[in-house]
Amino acid sequence: METNTSTTIQARMQNPSVVIPDAMPAILNVLKATQKGGVPQKTLELVHLRASQINGCSFCVDMGARSAKKAGETDERLFAVAAWRETPYYTDAERAALALTEAATRLSDRPDAVSDEIWDEAAKYYDEKQLAALVLMIGVTNLFNRLNATTKQIAGGGW
């Protein structure tokens, strides 16, 4: 399938975290901290990609898939992450992280946004520090998604 290059897509503005100089380093520091929480990098990448898919952030989906690939993720797993429940490619721990990601990203979809069942399943595989890393990764991803989707950042483009 060819890319339609005749349509000009433009961002509304630069990413707000670039416009306000102190914002990006602060956000990136939180992102870096998540990587010290003991969660495998591939899992963090899947979490980022899944939240970005849910939020329709083309910039983060594109960047997230590329980043996951650099972390050693396979095409098979990347292509199937949107349908992770129906595929055999993920471990039980990854499934718990993806379920937590979906619940924490779709907060308004149910009265008990992140149910005890979802939390307890994640807690079976991740200790408190790892859960903190997952929750921070989900939160930072949702922040980036909202910044990028609101300002229509272009997939494959830079800030």
C-alpha positions in Angstrom: 0.0 0.0 0.0 1.4 3.4 -1.0 1.5 6.4 1.2 -0.7 9.3 0.0 1.9 12.1 -0.3 -0.5 14.5 -2.0 -2.3 15.4 1.2 -0.5 18.0 3.2 -0.8 17.3 6.9 0.3 20.1 9.3 0.6 20.3 13.0 -1.4 23.1 14.6 1.7 24.2 16.5 4.9 22.8 18.0 4.4 20.3 20.8 3.6 22.4 23.9 6.4 20.7 25.8 8.8 22.2 23.3 7.2 25.6 23.3 7.6 25.9 27.1 11.3 25.0 27.5 11.1 23.6 31.1 8.3 21.2 30.3 10.1 18.6 28.1 13.1 17.9 30.5 10.6 17.4 33.4 8.5 14.9 31.4 11.6 13.1 30.1 12.9 12.8 33.6 9.7 11.0 34.6 10.0 8.8 31.6 13.6 7.9 32.4 12.5 7.1 36.0 10.0 4.5 34.7 12.9 2.7 33.1 14.5 2.2 36.5 11.4 0.5 38.0 12.4 -3.1 37.1 9.8 -3.6 34.3 11.2 -5.1 31.1 11.8 -2.4 28.4 9.7 -4.4 26.0 6.8 -4.4 28.3 7.1 -0.6 28.8 7.2 -0.2 25.0 4.0 -2.3 24.6 2.3 -0.3 27.3 3.2 2.9 25.5 2.1 1.6 22.1 -1.2 0.3 23.4 -2.2 3.5 25.2 -1.2 5.5 22.1 -3.4 3.3 19.9 -6.4 3.8 22.2 -5.8 7.6 22.2 -5.4 7.8 18.5 -2.0 9.5 18.8 -0.4 8.8 15.4 2.9 10.5 16.4 3.2 8.2 19.5 2.0 5.0 17.7 4.6 5.6 15.0 7.4 6.5 17.5 6.3 3.8 19.9 6.5 1.0 17.3 9.9 2.2 16.2 11.1 2.4 19.8 9.8 -1.1 20.6 11.5 -2.5 17.5 14.8 -1.0 18.7 14.2 -2.6 22.0 14.0 -6.0 20.3 10.2 -6.3 19.9 9.1 -8.6 17.0 6.8 -7.5 14.2 4.4 -10.2 15.1 3.8 -8.9 18.5 3.8 -5.2 17.4 1.2 -5.9 14.7 -1.0 -7.8 17.2 -0.9 -5.5 20.3 -4.2 -3.9 19.5 -5.8 -7.4 19.7 -3.6 -8.8 22.5 -6.5 -10.6 24.1 -7.0 -12.8 21.0 -3.4 -13.7 20.3 -1.0 -16.1 21.9 2.0 -13.8 21.7 2.1 -12.2 25.1 3.0 -13.5 28.6 0.6 -13.4 31.4 2.6 -10.6 33.0 2.4 -8.6 29.7 -1.3 -9.3 29.5 -1.8 -7.9 33.0 0.2 -4.8 32.1 -1.8 -4.3 28.9 -5.1 -4.7 30.8 -3.9 -2.1 33.4 -2.9 0.2 30.5 -6.3 0.0 28.9 -8.2 0.6 32.2 -6.0 3.5 33.2 -6.2 5.0 29.8 -10.0 4.7 29.5 -10.8 6.1 32.9 -14.3 7.3 32.1 -15.5 4.1 30.4 -16.6 2.5 33.6 -17.5 3.6 37.2 -14.6 1.7 38.7 -12.0 2.8 36.2 -9.2 0.4 37.3 -11.0 -2.4 39.1 -9.5 -4.4 41.9 -9.5 -7.4 39.6 -7.3 -5.6 37.0 -5.1 -4.2 39.7 -4.7 -7.5 41.6 -3.9 -9.4 38.3 -1.1 -6.9 37.7 0.1 -7.1 41.3 0.5 -10.9 40.8 3.4 -10.2 38.4 4.8 -6.9 39.4 6.0 -5.6 42.8 5.2 -2.1 44.1 8.1 -0.5 42.4 7.3 -2.1 39.1 3.6 -1.2 39.4 4.7 2.4 40.1 6.8 2.3 36.9 3.9 0.9 34.9 1.4 3.6 36.2 4.0 6.3 35.5 4.6 5.0 32.0 0.8 4.9 31.4 0.4 8.4 32.7 3.3 9.9 30.8 2.2 8.2 27.6 -1.3 9.6 28.1 0.2 13.0 28.6 2.2 12.8 25.4 -0.9 11.5 23.6 -3.0 14.4 24.7 -0.3 16.9 23.8 0.3 15.4 20.4 -3.3 14.6 19.4 -4.5 18.1 20.5 -1.9 19.9 18.4 -2.0 17.3 15.6 1.7 16.3 15.7 2.6 14.4 12.5 3.6 10.8 12.6 7.2 10.4 11.6 7.9 14.0 12.2 10.0 15.5 14.9 9.3 18.2 17.4 
